[in-house]
Amino acid sequence: MKQKKQLVVCLIASGKHIQHLLFDPVRITLSLALRKTSDKKQAIKTGDKKASTKTTIYRDVIVAYLTENISARCSEIAALIGISNSRTRAILSKMVEDKILVTEGENKNRVYKLSF
């Protein structure tokens, strides 16, 4: 005598159990109807973005470097980290904005120092 396999399906909506269904299937096809709540794309606000792991590591390296050295130029830090000057400048600017670093000088003569 061949045993029949049965399938039990629980229907849950909004976290609440609705119904148990018992099937004795040969083949099951499941179709789900999905609906969009909105066609608008959700913009990610600048304040909602988290710093990437690499950026956090770069910031830690910069703080460690400036702890040992009184000041440094953007090009020195870029060479230390191994990223472009423009990316380094963006990280340094954010660190100045966050009051971790202070700047002295302008443009090509600008150097960065720890603020504390």
Residue pairs with C-beta under 8 A, 6 or more apart in sequence:
4 24
5 24
5 25
6 22
6 23
6 24
7 22
7 23
7 24
7 25
7 28
8 20
8 21
8 22
8 23
9 20
9 21
9 23
10 17
10 19
10 20
10 21
11 17
11 18
11 19
11 20
11 21
12 18
51 59
55 91
58 81
58 83
58 88
58 91
59 91
59 95
59 100
61 80
61 81
62 77
62 81
62 91
62 92
62 95
62 101
62 112
63 100
63 114
65 72
65 77
65 80
66 72
66 101
66 112
66 113
66 114
67 114
70 113
71 104
71 111
71 112
71 113
72 111
72 112
73 110
73 111
73 112
74 85
74 88
74 89
74 92
74 110
74 112
75 85
77 88
77 92
77 112
78 84
78 85
78 87
78 88
81 88
92 101
92 112
95 101
95 112
96 102
96 103
96 112
99 115
100 114
100 115
101 112
101 113
101 114
101 115
102 112
102 113
102 114
102 115
103 110
103 111
103 112
103 113
104 110
104 111
104 113
105 111
